[in-house]
Amino acid sequence: MERPYEQIRRMVKLFEYNRLKLRFRNEDERARFIDGWAERFCETDDAEWNIAVTIMTARRREPNFYNMEKALREAQGIRRERILEKKRRENDQANTTNAQKRALQKQGSSNLQPTPKTPYEIAQEALLRYERRGRKVKIQL
């Protein structure tokens, strides 16, 4: 987790704002709580952490290690599903595009996008056009 103490402080503020059970007798107890959580969850991915905090807040779960680890496991599953869905969409889009190109090629369509030309190819074409223009001028005179 990037800047774990800051992330934990934000989580504590969010929990207090949503009236979840966080009761600290004084600031020392609050600091110990933040230290413990930062030490325990410092290796967690930021995206998964944010999803887990949202899950805990939405479900109004008591903020303890057990519930947070459970929410993190759920967040990892959600994240994996999102990544897989994104890959599926990209593959579907690529397959659709390839199928469309094949169909256009079979029809003999000229709607296919040309492959980008290298600067060398562009220069060669310009030179050929220039030479052709010069030949036409000589013939007409």
N, C-alpha and C positions, 0 to 999 in steps of 0.2 A: 504494500500500500504506500502510496506517495504521501508524505507528511501525515503519518498516522495520528499524531496528537491533535492536529487540526481537524481531521476527519472525525475523531472520537468526540471532540468538543462540540462539533456541529451536530453529531448524533444525539448527544446529551441534551442540547438545547431543543432539538426537534422533539425528543421524547417528553421533555418538560412542557413544551408548548402544547403537545397533544395529551397531556395529563396522564402519562404512563407512570408506573410506580417507581420513581426515583426519589428516594428520601435520604438526603445527606444531612448529618448533624452539623457539620461545619465544612469549611473549604478544604481542610486536610483530608477529610474522608472523600470528598469529591475528587481531589487530586489523586488519591490512591486508586479510586475507581477508574479514572482515565488512564493512569499508568498501567494498571492490570489489563485493561482492554487493549491498549496500544501494544503492550508486550505480547498478548495472546494472538492478536489478529493483524500484526504488522506485515505478515507475508501474504495477506489476502489481496486479490486483484481489486482495483478501484471500482470497476464496473460492477463486479459481483457484490462488493460491499454496499454500493448505493442501492442495488436491487434488494439486498437483504434488509437494509434499514427501512426501505419502503414497505417491504413485506411485514416487518415487525410493527411498524407504525400503523399500517392499514388494518392488521389483525389484532391490534391492541394487546400484543403479547408482553408479558413481564420481561424487562430487559435483564437477562442473565445469560451466562455462557451457553447453556444447553439450548435455549431458544434461538440465540444468535447463530450457533453452529447449524441448527436445523434450518434456519432461514437461508444460511449460506449454501447449504446443499441444494436447497430448492432454487436459489439464484443461479447456481452453476448449471442446473438442468435447464432453466429458462434460457440462459445464455447459449448453451450448446444448441438448443432448439432454434434460436434465432440465427446462429451461424449456419446451421444446416439448411434452414429455410432460405437464407440468402444465397448459399451455393446452389440450391435447387433452382431458384429463380434465374440465376446467372446461366446455368446450364440449359434451362428451358429456352431462355432468350437466345443463346448461341445456337441451339438446335433449330429453333424457328428461323433464325436468320439464315443459317446454312440451307435449310430446306427451301426457303424462298429464293435464294440465289440459284440453287439447282433447278428449280422450276422455271425461273426466268431464262437460264441457260438453255434448257430443253426447248423453250419457245423461241429461242433465238432473239431474245429481247436485248435492246441496247441500253436498258435502264440500269445495268450493273455499274457500280461505281468503279472507275478505273483505279488501278494501283498507283500509288504516288510515285512520281518519277524522281530520279536522282538528279542533282544539278548537272552532272555530266550528260545525261540523256537529254535534258532540256537544251543544253548548249549545242549538242549534235543536231537536234531538230531545227534549231534556229539557223545553224550554219547551212543545213540542207535547203531550207526555205530561201535563204539569201542567195545561194548558188542557183536555185531554180529561177528566181526572179531575174537574175543577171542573164541567164540563157534566153528567156522570153524577150527581154529587151533587145538583145543582139539579133534575134530572128526577125523581129518586127521591123527593124531598120533596113 
